Amino acid sequence: PWILETMVGDETAVIVLKTTGRMNKRIRSFEGKMIKLKNAKIELYKNSMRLMVNSEGDIEPSQAAEFIVKQDNNVSLLEWERVDVVI
């Protein structure tokens, strides 16, 4: 399946949202609008954070909010190191 990367954000930061399959059509239909993500998670891809919606998840329209997207804080540009901890 094709992978689509879309920039999404809120009042604290922006991040790359990575979608595949049916989610690609869903996210395209909401371009420029407020969305609500269900069953989303953060994954590291080449040491960068990506927001992903899993196969049981969904992207839905949301009510407009009163904030300005903080575009100068792109957390996907930060380099992260994964550390596995054994408990």
PyMOL Python script that loads the backbone (N, CA, C, O; Angstrom):
from pymol import cmd

cmd.read_pdbstr("""\
ATOM      1  N   PRO A   1       0.820  -1.208   0.000  1.00  0.00           N
ATOM      2  CA  PRO A   1       0.000   0.000   0.000  1.00  0.00           C
ATOM      3  C   PRO A   1       0.860   1.266   0.000  1.00  0.00           C
ATOM      4  O   PRO A   1       1.973   1.278   0.524  1.00  0.00           O
ATOM      5  N   TRP A   2       0.332   2.304  -0.584  1.00  0.00           N
ATOM      6  CA  TRP A   2       1.018   3.588  -0.624  1.00  0.00           C
ATOM      7  C   TRP A   2       1.058   4.214   0.758  1.00  0.00           C
ATOM      8  O   TRP A   2       0.110   4.094   1.535  1.00  0.00           O
ATOM      9  N   ILE A   3       2.156   4.879   1.055  1.00  0.00           N
ATOM     10  CA  ILE A   3       2.304   5.577   2.326  1.00  0.00           C
ATOM     11  C   ILE A   3       2.181   7.067   2.052  1.00  0.00           C
ATOM     12  O   ILE A   3       2.818   7.596   1.141  1.00  0.00           O
ATOM     13  N   LEU A   4       1.364   7.734   2.840  1.00  0.00           N
ATOM     14  CA  LEU A   4       1.161   9.171   2.720  1.00  0.00           C
ATOM     15  C   LEU A   4       1.615   9.824   4.011  1.00  0.00           C
ATOM     16  O   LEU A   4       1.230   9.389   5.096  1.00  0.00           O
ATOM     17  N   GLU A   5       2.429  10.862   3.906  1.00  0.00           N
ATOM     18  CA  GLU A   5       2.853  11.611   5.083  1.00  0.00           C
ATOM     19  C   GLU A   5       2.253  13.003   5.011  1.00  0.00           C
ATOM     20  O   GLU A   5       2.437  13.717   4.025  1.00  0.00           O
ATOM     21  N   THR A   6       1.534  13.387   6.057  1.00  0.00           N
ATOM     22  CA  THR A   6       0.830  14.658   6.134  1.00  0.00           C
ATOM     23  C   THR A   6       1.219  15.369   7.417  1.00  0.00           C
ATOM     24  O   THR A   6       1.306  14.739   8.471  1.00  0.00           O
ATOM     25  N   MET A   7       1.454  16.667   7.343  1.00  0.00           N
ATOM     26  CA  MET A   7       1.789  17.433   8.540  1.00  0.00           C
ATOM     27  C   MET A   7       0.505  17.801   9.276  1.00  0.00           C
ATOM     28  O   MET A   7      -0.414  18.371   8.689  1.00  0.00           O
ATOM     29  N   VAL A   8       0.448  17.471  10.567  1.00  0.00           N
ATOM     30  CA  VAL A   8      -0.687  17.835  11.424  1.00  0.00           C
ATOM     31  C   VAL A   8      -0.128  18.531  12.663  1.00  0.00           C
ATOM     32  O   VAL A   8       1.043  18.362  13.000  1.00  0.00           O
ATOM     33  N   GLY A   9      -0.962  19.309  13.334  1.00  0.00           N
ATOM     34  CA  GLY A   9      -0.458  20.002  14.501  1.00  0.00           C
ATOM     35  C   GLY A   9      -1.538  20.558  15.399  1.00  0.00           C
ATOM     36  O   GLY A   9      -2.728  20.533  15.084  1.00  0.00           O
ATOM     37  N   ASP A  10      -1.076  21.065  16.536  1.00  0.00           N
ATOM     38  CA  ASP A  10      -1.948  21.742  17.493  1.00  0.00           C
ATOM     39  C   ASP A  10      -1.207  22.961  18.022  1.00  0.00           C
ATOM     40  O   ASP A  10      -0.253  23.427  17.399  1.00  0.00           O
ATOM     41  N   GLU A  11      -1.635  23.475  19.155  1.00  0.00           N
ATOM     42  CA  GLU A  11      -1.030  24.690  19.683  1.00  0.00           C
ATOM     43  C   GLU A  11       0.360  24.478  20.268  1.00  0.00           C
ATOM     44  O   GLU A  11       1.027  25.449  20.625  1.00  0.00           O
ATOM     45  N   THR A  12       0.813  23.223  20.375  1.00  0.00           N
ATOM     46  CA  THR A  12       2.129  22.949  20.953  1.00  0.00           C
ATOM     47  C   THR A  12       3.188  22.584  19.922  1.00  0.00           C
ATOM     48  O   THR A  12       4.366  22.885  20.118  1.00  0.00           O
ATOM     49  N   ALA A  13       2.788  21.936  18.822  1.00  0.00           N
ATOM     50  CA  ALA A  13       3.772  21.459  17.844  1.00  0.00           C
ATOM     51  C   ALA A  13       3.083  20.907  16.595  1.00  0.00           C
ATOM     52  O   ALA A  13       1.860  20.780  16.531  1.00  0.00           O
ATOM     53  N   VAL A  14       3.921  20.586  15.604  1.00  0.00           N
ATOM     54  CA  VAL A  14       3.455  19.844  14.432  1.00  0.00           C
ATOM     55  C   VAL A  14       4.241  18.543  14.361  1.00  0.00           C
ATOM     56  O   VAL A  14       5.344  18.435  14.895  1.00  0.00           O
ATOM     57  N   ILE A  15       3.648  17.553  13.689  1.00  0.00           N
ATOM     58  CA  ILE A  15       4.279  16.241  13.537  1.00  0.00           C
ATOM     59  C   ILE A  15       3.792  15.620  12.233  1.00  0.00           C
ATOM     60  O   ILE A  15       2.710  15.951  11.749  1.00  0.00           O
ATOM     61  N   VAL A  16       4.582  14.732  11.673  1.00  0.00           N
ATOM     62  CA  VAL A  16       4.189  14.024  10.466  1.00  0.00           C
ATOM     63  C   VAL A  16       3.234  12.897  10.844  1.00  0.00           C
ATOM     64  O   VAL A  16       3.547  12.060  11.690  1.00  0.00           O
ATOM     65  N   LEU A  17       2.070  12.886  10.209  1.00  0.00           N
ATOM     66  CA  LEU A  17       1.103  11.796  10.351  1.00  0.00           C
ATOM     67  C   LEU A  17       1.289  10.873   9.161  1.00  0.00           C
ATOM     68  O   LEU A  17       1.162  11.296   8.012  1.00  0.00           O
ATOM     69  N   LYS A  18       1.589   9.621   9.435  1.00  0.00           N
ATOM     70  CA  LYS A  18       1.845   8.624   8.395  1.00  0.00           C
ATOM     71  C   LYS A  18       0.617   7.731   8.259  1.00  0.00           C
ATOM     72  O   LYS A  18       0.178   7.122   9.235  1.00  0.00           O
ATOM     73  N   THR A  19       0.055   7.651   7.038  1.00  0.00           N
ATOM     74  CA  THR A  19      -1.125   6.828   6.805  1.00  0.00           C
ATOM     75  C   THR A  19      -0.894   5.904   5.616  1.00  0.00           C
ATOM     76  O   THR A  19      -0.034   6.150   4.770  1.00  0.00           O
ATOM     77  N   THR A  20      -1.686   4.834   5.573  1.00  0.00           N
ATOM     78  CA  THR A  20      -1.673   3.903   4.443  1.00  0.00           C
ATOM     79  C   THR A  20      -3.106   3.495   4.140  1.00  0.00           C
ATOM     80  O   THR A  20      -4.014   3.725   4.939  1.00  0.00           O
ATOM     81  N   GLY A  21      -3.295   2.890   2.987  1.00  0.00           N
ATOM     82  CA  GLY A  21      -4.588   2.306   2.624  1.00  0.00           C
ATOM     83  C   GLY A  21      -5.747   3.276   2.710  1.00  0.00           C
ATOM     84  O   GLY A  21      -5.678   4.398   2.209  1.00  0.00           O
ATOM     85  N   ARG A  22      -6.820   2.823   3.359  1.00  0.00           N
ATOM     86  CA  ARG A  22      -8.042   3.627   3.437  1.00  0.00           C
ATOM     87  C   ARG A  22      -7.842   4.924   4.205  1.00  0.00           C
ATOM     88  O   ARG A  22      -8.587   5.882   4.001  1.00  0.00           O
ATOM     89  N   MET A  23      -6.849   4.970   5.082  1.00  0.00           N
ATOM     90  CA  MET A  23      -6.588   6.194   5.843  1.00  0.00           C
ATOM     91  C   MET A  23      -6.082   7.318   4.939  1.00  0.00           C
ATOM     92  O   MET A  23      -6.280   8.492   5.250  1.00  0.00           O
ATOM     93  N   ASN A  24      -5.428   6.972   3.818  1.00  0.00           N
ATOM     94  CA  ASN A  24      -4.965   8.004   2.894  1.00  0.00           C
ATOM     95  C   ASN A  24      -6.134   8.813   2.358  1.00  0.00           C
ATOM     96  O   ASN A  24      -6.067  10.042   2.313  1.00  0.00           O
ATOM     97  N   LYS A  25      -7.207   8.139   1.951  1.00  0.00           N
ATOM     98  CA  LYS A  25      -8.387   8.849   1.460  1.00  0.00           C
ATOM     99  C   LYS A  25      -9.034   9.660   2.565  1.00  0.00           C
ATOM    100  O   LYS A  25      -9.499  10.775   2.327  1.00  0.00           O
ATOM    101  N   ARG A  26      -9.069   9.113   3.772  1.00  0.00           N
ATOM    102  CA  ARG A  26      -9.693   9.809   4.899  1.00  0.00           C
ATOM    103  C   ARG A  26      -8.959  11.119   5.192  1.00  0.00           C
ATOM    104  O   ARG A  26      -9.587  12.169   5.324  1.00  0.00           O
ATOM    105  N   ILE A  27      -7.628  11.055   5.295  1.00  0.00           N
ATOM    106  CA  ILE A  27      -6.883  12.255   5.665  1.00  0.00           C
ATOM    107  C   ILE A  27      -6.958  13.295   4.554  1.00  0.00           C
ATOM    108  O   ILE A  27      -7.017  14.489   4.846  1.00  0.00           O
ATOM    109  N   ARG A  28      -6.957  12.886   3.306  1.00  0.00           N
ATOM    110  CA  ARG A  28      -7.067  13.845   2.200  1.00  0.00           C
ATOM    111  C   ARG A  28      -8.396  14.580   2.226  1.00  0.00           C
ATOM    112  O   ARG A  28      -8.463  15.750   1.850  1.00  0.00           O
ATOM    113  N   SER A  29      -9.452  13.911   2.662  1.00  0.00           N
ATOM    114  CA  SER A  29     -10.771  14.543   2.680  1.00  0.00           C
ATOM    115  C   SER A  29     -10.887  15.614   3.769  1.00  0.00           C
ATOM    116  O   SER A  29     -11.826  16.410   3.753  1.00  0.00           O
ATOM    117  N   PHE A  30      -9.938  15.640   4.715  1.00  0.00           N
ATOM    118  CA  PHE A  30      -9.994  16.601   5.815  1.00  0.00           C
ATOM    119  C   PHE A  30      -8.915  17.673   5.715  1.00  0.00           C
ATOM    120  O   PHE A  30      -8.659  18.374   6.694  1.00  0.00           O
ATOM    121  N   GLU A  31      -8.289  17.815   4.575  1.00  0.00           N
ATOM    122  CA  GLU A  31      -7.206  18.787   4.427  1.00  0.00           C
ATOM    123  C   GLU A  31      -7.653  20.186   4.841  1.00  0.00           C
ATOM    124  O   GLU A  31      -8.667  20.694   4.362  1.00  0.00           O
ATOM    125  N   GLY A  32      -6.884  20.800   5.735  1.00  0.00           N
ATOM    126  CA  GLY A  32      -7.182  22.145   6.205  1.00  0.00           C
ATOM    127  C   GLY A  32      -8.242  22.221   7.284  1.00  0.00           C
ATOM    128  O   GLY A  32      -8.636  23.314   7.690  1.00  0.00           O
ATOM    129  N   LYS A  33      -8.713  21.066   7.757  1.00  0.00           N
ATOM    130  CA  LYS A  33      -9.783  21.037   8.760  1.00  0.00           C
ATOM    131  C   LYS A  33      -9.289  20.396  10.053  1.00  0.00           C
ATOM    132  O   LYS A  33      -8.236  19.760  10.088  1.00  0.00           O
ATOM    133  N   MET A  34     -10.064  20.574  11.104  1.00  0.00           N
ATOM    134  CA  MET A  34      -9.768  19.940  12.390  1.00  0.00           C
ATOM    135  C   MET A  34     -10.145  18.464  12.308  1.00  0.00           C
ATOM    136  O   MET A  34     -11.177  18.105  11.740  1.00  0.00           O
ATOM    137  N   ILE A  35      -9.292  17.612  12.885  1.00  0.00           N
ATOM    138  CA  ILE A  35      -9.570  16.172  12.892  1.00  0.00           C
ATOM    139  C   ILE A  35      -9.402  15.612  14.298  1.00  0.00           C
ATOM    140  O   ILE A  35      -8.773  16.216  15.166  1.00  0.00           O
ATOM    141  N   LYS A  36      -9.983  14.448  14.485  1.00  0.00           N
ATOM    142  CA  LYS A  36      -9.807  13.685  15.722  1.00  0.00           C
ATOM    143  C   LYS A  36      -9.279  12.318  15.302  1.00  0.00           C
ATOM    144  O   LYS A  36      -9.839  11.676  14.413  1.00  0.00           O
ATOM    145  N   LEU A  37      -8.198  11.875  15.946  1.00  0.00           N
ATOM    146  CA  LEU A  37      -7.591  10.580  15.638  1.00  0.00           C
ATOM    147  C   LEU A  37      -7.989   9.569  16.699  1.00  0.00           C
ATOM    148  O   LEU A  37      -7.944   9.860  17.895  1.00  0.00           O
ATOM    149  N   LYS A  38      -8.376   8.384  16.260  1.00  0.00           N
ATOM    150  CA  LYS A  38      -8.683   7.290  17.183  1.00  0.00           C
ATOM    151  C   LYS A  38      -7.644   6.199  16.998  1.00  0.00           C
ATOM    152  O   LYS A  38      -7.299   5.841  15.871  1.00  0.00           O
ATOM    153  N   ASN A  39      -7.145   5.671  18.116  1.00  0.00           N
ATOM    154  CA  ASN A  39      -6.118   4.632  18.120  1.00  0.00           C
ATOM    155  C   ASN A  39      -4.863   5.082  17.375  1.00  0.00           C
ATOM    156  O   ASN A  39      -4.371   4.390  16.484  1.00  0.00           O
ATOM    157  N   ALA A  40      -4.363   6.238  17.751  1.00  0.00           N
ATOM    158  CA  ALA A  40      -3.125   6.765  17.173  1.00  0.00           C
ATOM    159  C   ALA A  40      -1.963   6.480  18.117  1.00  0.00           C
ATOM    160  O   ALA A  40      -2.143   6.342  19.327  1.00  0.00           O
ATOM    161  N   LYS A  41      -0.776   6.396  17.540  1.00  0.00           N
ATOM    162  CA  LYS A  41       0.412   6.159  18.359  1.00  0.00           C
ATOM    163  C   LYS A  41       1.613   6.803  17.688  1.00  0.00           C
ATOM    164  O   LYS A  41       1.586   7.119  16.498  1.00  0.00           O
ATOM    165  N   ILE A  42       2.658   6.989  18.467  1.00  0.00           N
ATOM    166  CA  ILE A  42       3.919   7.526  17.968  1.00  0.00           C
ATOM    167  C   ILE A  42       4.859   6.360  17.704  1.00  0.00           C
ATOM    168  O   ILE A  42       5.007   5.467  18.538  1.00  0.00           O
ATOM    169  N   GLU A  43       5.498   6.377  16.526  1.00  0.00           N
ATOM    170  CA  GLU A  43       6.521   5.380  16.199  1.00  0.00           C
ATOM    171  C   GLU A  43       7.771   6.106  15.726  1.00  0.00           C
ATOM    172  O   GLU A  43       7.693   7.201  15.170  1.00  0.00           O
ATOM    173  N   LEU A  44       8.916   5.490  15.952  1.00  0.00           N
ATOM    174  CA  LEU A  44      10.157   6.045  15.431  1.00  0.00           C
ATOM    175  C   LEU A  44      10.417   5.468  14.046  1.00  0.00           C
ATOM    176  O   LEU A  44      10.346   4.257  13.840  1.00  0.00           O
ATOM    177  N   TYR A  45      10.717   6.349  13.104  1.00  0.00           N
ATOM    178  CA  TYR A  45      11.076   5.951  11.742  1.00  0.00           C
ATOM    179  C   TYR A  45      12.367   6.675  11.400  1.00  0.00           C
ATOM    180  O   TYR A  45      12.380   7.899  11.274  1.00  0.00           O
ATOM    181  N   LYS A  46      13.449   5.928  11.251  1.00  0.00           N
ATOM    182  CA  LYS A  46      14.781   6.504  11.018  1.00  0.00           C
ATOM    183  C   LYS A  46      15.101   7.572  12.070  1.00  0.00           C
ATOM    184  O   LYS A  46      15.576   8.660  11.744  1.00  0.00           O
ATOM    185  N   ASN A  47      14.835   7.243  13.319  1.00  0.00           N
ATOM    186  CA  ASN A  47      15.091   8.093  14.492  1.00  0.00           C
ATOM    187  C   ASN A  47      14.256   9.373  14.526  1.00  0.00           C
ATOM    188  O   ASN A  47      14.592  10.311  15.250  1.00  0.00           O
ATOM    189  N   SER A  48      13.182   9.419  13.758  1.00  0.00           N
ATOM    190  CA  SER A  48      12.262  10.558  13.791  1.00  0.00           C
ATOM    191  C   SER A  48      10.882  10.083  14.197  1.00  0.00           C
ATOM    192  O   SER A  48      10.459   8.988  13.827  1.00  0.00           O
ATOM    193  N   MET A  49      10.175  10.915  14.965  1.00  0.00           N
ATOM    194  CA  MET A  49       8.825  10.548  15.392  1.00  0.00           C
ATOM    195  C   MET A  49       7.835  10.692  14.245  1.00  0.00           C
ATOM    196  O   MET A  49       7.881  11.652  13.475  1.00  0.00           O
ATOM    197  N   ARG A  50       6.941   9.714  14.152  1.00  0.00           N
ATOM    198  CA  ARG A  50       5.821   9.752  13.215  1.00  0.00           C
ATOM    199  C   ARG A  50       4.573   9.382  13.998  1.00  0.00           C
ATOM    200  O   ARG A  50       4.589   8.453  14.805  1.00  0.00           O
ATOM    201  N   LEU A  51       3.505  10.104  13.759  1.00  0.00           N
ATOM    202  CA  LEU A  51       2.211   9.791  14.342  1.00  0.00           C
ATOM    203  C   LEU A  51       1.509   8.857  13.375  1.00  0.00           C
ATOM    204  O   LEU A  51       1.454   9.139  12.178  1.00  0.00           O
ATOM    205  N   MET A  52       0.969   7.747  13.871  1.00  0.00           N
ATOM    206  CA  MET A  52       0.315   6.759  13.016  1.00  0.00           C
ATOM    207  C   MET A  52      -1.025   6.360  13.616  1.00  0.00           C
ATOM    208  O   MET A  52      -1.192   6.326  14.835  1.00  0.00           O
ATOM    209  N   VAL A  53      -1.972   6.060  12.740  1.00  0.00           N
ATOM    210  CA  VAL A  53      -3.272   5.535  13.163  1.00  0.00           C
ATOM    211  C   VAL A  53      -3.272   4.059  12.796  1.00  0.00           C
ATOM    212  O   VAL A  53      -3.069   3.707  11.634  1.00  0.00           O
ATOM    213  N   ASN A  54      -3.502   3.188  13.788  1.00  0.00           N
ATOM    214  CA  ASN A  54      -3.436   1.751  13.491  1.00  0.00           C
ATOM    215  C   ASN A  54      -4.667   1.280  12.713  1.00  0.00           C
ATOM    216  O   ASN A  54      -5.594   2.056  12.481  1.00  0.00           O
ATOM    217  N   SER A  55      -4.671   0.023  12.318  1.00  0.00           N
ATOM    218  CA  SER A  55      -5.731  -0.509  11.447  1.00  0.00           C
ATOM    219  C   SER A  55      -7.112  -0.483  12.090  1.00  0.00           C
ATOM    220  O   SER A  55      -8.119  -0.462  11.383  1.00  0.00           O
ATOM    221  N   GLU A  56      -7.176  -0.485  13.423  1.00  0.00           N
ATOM    222  CA  GLU A  56      -8.468  -0.389  14.101  1.00  0.00           C
ATOM    223  C   GLU A  56      -8.867   1.061  14.339  1.00  0.00           C
ATOM    224  O   GLU A  56      -9.962   1.330  14.832  1.00  0.00           O
ATOM    225  N   GLY A  57      -7.989   1.992  13.994  1.00  0.00           N
ATOM    226  CA  GLY A  57      -8.218   3.403  14.259  1.00  0.00           C
ATOM    227  C   GLY A  57      -9.015   4.090  13.173  1.00  0.00           C
ATOM    228  O   GLY A  57      -9.467   3.465  12.213  1.00  0.00           O
ATOM    229  N   ASP A  58      -9.177   5.393  13.347  1.00  0.00           N
ATOM    230  CA  ASP A  58      -9.929   6.169  12.370  1.00  0.00           C
ATOM    231  C   ASP A  58      -9.534   7.634  12.473  1.00  0.00           C
ATOM    232  O   ASP A  58      -8.970   8.081  13.472  1.00  0.00           O
ATOM    233  N   ILE A  59      -9.845   8.362  11.419  1.00  0.00           N
ATOM    234  CA  ILE A  59      -9.660   9.799  11.354  1.00  0.00           C
ATOM    235  C   ILE A  59     -11.045  10.383  11.126  1.00  0.00           C
ATOM    236  O   ILE A  59     -11.716  10.051  10.149  1.00  0.00           O
ATOM    237  N   GLU A  60     -11.470  11.261  12.038  1.00  0.00           N
ATOM    238  CA  GLU A  60     -12.816  11.821  11.959  1.00  0.00           C
ATOM    239  C   GLU A  60     -12.755  13.344  11.983  1.00  0.00           C
ATOM    240  O   GLU A  60     -11.781  13.918  12.470  1.00  0.00           O
ATOM    241  N   PRO A  61     -13.782  13.998  11.462  1.00  0.00           N
ATOM    242  CA  PRO A  61     -13.829  15.458  11.586  1.00  0.00           C
ATOM    243  C   PRO A  61     -14.049  15.834  13.043  1.00  0.00           C
ATOM    244  O   PRO A  61     -14.605  15.055  13.817  1.00  0.00           O
ATOM    245  N   SER A  62     -13.615  17.015  13.406  1.00  0.00           N
ATOM    246  CA  SER A  62     -13.765  17.494  14.773  1.00  0.00           C
ATOM    247  C   SER A  62     -14.279  18.924  14.734  1.00  0.00           C
ATOM    248  O   SER A  62     -14.193  19.602  13.710  1.00  0.00           O
ATOM    249  N   GLN A  63     -14.808  19.366  15.849  1.00  0.00           N
ATOM    250  CA  GLN A  63     -15.264  20.741  15.944  1.00  0.00           C
ATOM    251  C   GLN A  63     -14.061  21.682  15.902  1.00  0.00           C
ATOM    252  O   GLN A  63     -12.981  21.349  16.390  1.00  0.00           O
ATOM    253  N   ALA A  64     -14.259  22.830  15.328  1.00  0.00           N
ATOM    254  CA  ALA A  64     -13.195  23.827  15.251  1.00  0.00           C
ATOM    255  C   ALA A  64     -12.749  24.225  16.652  1.00  0.00           C
ATOM    256  O   ALA A  64     -13.557  24.312  17.577  1.00  0.00           O
ATOM    257  N   ALA A  65     -11.465  24.463  16.788  1.00  0.00           N
ATOM    258  CA  ALA A  65     -10.901  24.875  18.071  1.00  0.00           C
ATOM    259  C   ALA A  65     -10.297  26.266  17.929  1.00  0.00           C
ATOM    260  O   ALA A  65      -9.973  26.709  16.827  1.00  0.00           O
ATOM    261  N   GLU A  66     -10.153  26.935  19.043  1.00  0.00           N
ATOM    262  CA  GLU A  66      -9.618  28.293  19.058  1.00  0.00           C
ATOM    263  C   GLU A  66      -8.126  28.253  19.401  1.00  0.00           C
ATOM    264  O   GLU A  66      -7.752  28.518  20.544  1.00  0.00           O
ATOM    265  N   PHE A  67      -7.279  27.926  18.435  1.00  0.00           N
ATOM    266  CA  PHE A  67      -5.840  27.996  18.657  1.00  0.00           C
ATOM    267  C   PHE A  67      -5.128  28.177  17.327  1.00  0.00           C
ATOM    268  O   PHE A  67      -5.704  27.970  16.259  1.00  0.00           O
ATOM    269  N   ILE A  68      -3.882  28.563  17.414  1.00  0.00           N
ATOM    270  CA  ILE A  68      -3.034  28.715  16.237  1.00  0.00           C
ATOM    271  C   ILE A  68      -2.013  27.589  16.269  1.00  0.00           C
ATOM    272  O   ILE A  68      -1.363  27.360  17.289  1.00  0.00           O
ATOM    273  N   VAL A  69      -1.873  26.889  15.152  1.00  0.00           N
ATOM    274  CA  VAL A  69      -0.924  25.769  15.069  1.00  0.00           C
ATOM    275  C   VAL A  69       0.497  26.307  15.200  1.00  0.00           C
ATOM    276  O   VAL A  69       0.888  27.246  14.507  1.00  0.00           O
ATOM    277  N   LYS A  70       1.265  25.689  16.105  1.00  0.00           N
ATOM    278  CA  LYS A  70       2.651  26.098  16.350  1.00  0.00           C
ATOM    279  C   LYS A  70       3.565  25.427  15.318  1.00  0.00           C
ATOM    280  O   LYS A  70       4.149  24.376  15.583  1.00  0.00           O
ATOM    281  N   GLN A  71       3.677  26.041  14.156  1.00  0.00           N
ATOM    282  CA  GLN A  71       4.409  25.451  13.037  1.00  0.00           C
ATOM    283  C   GLN A  71       5.922  25.487  13.207  1.00  0.00           C
ATOM    284  O   GLN A  71       6.632  24.761  12.510  1.00  0.00           O
ATOM    285  N   ASP A  72       6.431  26.310  14.114  1.00  0.00           N
ATOM    286  CA  ASP A  72       7.881  26.404  14.287  1.00  0.00           C
ATOM    287  C   ASP A  72       8.441  25.357  15.259  1.00  0.00           C
ATOM    288  O   ASP A  72       9.623  25.403  15.601  1.00  0.00           O
ATOM    289  N   ASN A  73       7.604  24.420  15.700  1.00  0.00           N
ATOM    290  CA  ASN A  73       8.053  23.343  16.582  1.00  0.00           C
ATOM    291  C   ASN A  73       7.700  22.000  15.942  1.00  0.00           C
ATOM    292  O   ASN A  73       6.730  21.353  16.336  1.00  0.00           O
ATOM    293  N   ASN A  74       8.493  21.590  14.955  1.00  0.00           N
ATOM    294  CA  ASN A  74       8.256  20.343  14.233  1.00  0.00           C
ATOM    295  C   ASN A  74       8.997  19.208  14.941  1.00  0.00           C
ATOM    296  O   ASN A  74      10.203  19.044  14.763  1.00  0.00           O
ATOM    297  N   VAL A  75       8.278  18.432  15.737  1.00  0.00           N
ATOM    298  CA  VAL A  75       8.920  17.361  16.503  1.00  0.00           C
ATOM    299  C   VAL A  75       9.381  16.205  15.621  1.00  0.00           C
ATOM    300  O   VAL A  75      10.150  15.358  16.076  1.00  0.00           O
ATOM    301  N   SER A  76       8.929  16.154  14.376  1.00  0.00           N
ATOM    302  CA  SER A  76       9.404  15.115  13.455  1.00  0.00           C
ATOM    303  C   SER A  76      10.820  15.386  12.970  1.00  0.00           C
ATOM    304  O   SER A  76      11.478  14.487  12.446  1.00  0.00           O
ATOM    305  N   LEU A  77      11.297  16.617  13.138  1.00  0.00           N
ATOM    306  CA  LEU A  77      12.663  16.958  12.729  1.00  0.00           C
ATOM    307  C   LEU A  77      13.696  16.640  13.795  1.00  0.00           C
ATOM    308  O   LEU A  77      14.896  16.636  13.518  1.00  0.00           O
ATOM    309  N   LEU A  78      13.237  16.373  15.018  1.00  0.00           N
ATOM    310  CA  LEU A  78      14.156  16.032  16.096  1.00  0.00           C
ATOM    311  C   LEU A  78      14.621  14.592  15.945  1.00  0.00           C
ATOM    312  O   LEU A  78      13.853  13.725  15.528  1.00  0.00           O
ATOM    313  N   GLU A  79      15.879  14.342  16.285  1.00  0.00           N
ATOM    314  CA  GLU A  79      16.409  12.978  16.216  1.00  0.00           C
ATOM    315  C   GLU A  79      16.289  12.340  17.595  1.00  0.00           C
ATOM    316  O   GLU A  79      16.702  12.917  18.601  1.00  0.00           O
ATOM    317  N   TRP A  80      15.718  11.147  17.622  1.00  0.00           N
ATOM    318  CA  TRP A  80      15.473  10.426  18.858  1.00  0.00           C
ATOM    319  C   TRP A  80      16.257   9.122  18.855  1.00  0.00           C
ATOM    320  O   TRP A  80      16.563   8.564  17.801  1.00  0.00           O
ATOM    321  N   GLU A  81      16.569   8.657  20.033  1.00  0.00           N
ATOM    322  CA  GLU A  81      17.245   7.357  20.175  1.00  0.00           C
ATOM    323  C   GLU A  81      16.327   6.434  20.971  1.00  0.00           C
ATOM    324  O   GLU A  81      15.849   6.793  22.046  1.00  0.00           O
ATOM    325  N   ARG A  82      16.091   5.253  20.436  1.00  0.00           N
ATOM    326  CA  ARG A  82      15.265   4.288  21.144  1.00  0.00           C
ATOM    327  C   ARG A  82      16.113   3.558  22.180  1.00  0.00           C
ATOM    328  O   ARG A  82      17.205   3.074  21.883  1.00  0.00           O
ATOM    329  N   VAL A  83      15.592   3.490  23.389  1.00  0.00           N
ATOM    330  CA  VAL A  83      16.275   2.796  24.476  1.00  0.00           C
ATOM    331  C   VAL A  83      15.313   1.745  25.017  1.00  0.00           C
ATOM    332  O   VAL A  83      14.252   2.090  25.538  1.00  0.00           O
ATOM    333  N   ASP A  84      15.668   0.475  24.902  1.00  0.00           N
ATOM    334  CA  ASP A  84      14.850  -0.595  25.427  1.00  0.00           C
ATOM    335  C   ASP A  84      15.237  -0.839  26.885  1.00  0.00           C
ATOM    336  O   ASP A  84      16.416  -0.958  27.221  1.00  0.00           O
ATOM    337  N   VAL A  85      14.231  -0.910  27.729  1.00  0.00           N
ATOM    338  CA  VAL A  85      14.445  -1.105  29.168  1.00  0.00           C
ATOM    339  C   VAL A  85      13.870  -2.451  29.572  1.00  0.00           C
ATOM    340  O   VAL A  85      12.726  -2.764  29.241  1.00  0.00           O
ATOM    341  N   VAL A  86      14.646  -3.239  30.276  1.00  0.00           N
ATOM    342  CA  VAL A  86      14.182  -4.523  30.783  1.00  0.00           C
ATOM    343  C   VAL A  86      13.814  -4.328  32.254  1.00  0.00           C
ATOM    344  O   VAL A  86      14.614  -3.846  33.057  1.00  0.00           O
ATOM    345  N   ILE A  87      12.589  -4.715  32.579  1.00  0.00           N
ATOM    346  CA  ILE A  87      12.132  -4.565  33.970  1.00  0.00           C
ATOM    347  C   ILE A  87      11.986  -5.923  34.600  1.00  0.00           C
ATOM    348  O   ILE A  87      11.611  -6.024  35.769  1.00  0.00           O
TER     349      ILE A  87
END
""", "prot")
cmd.dss("prot")
cmd.show_as("cartoon", "prot")
cmd.util.cbc("prot")
cmd.orient("prot")
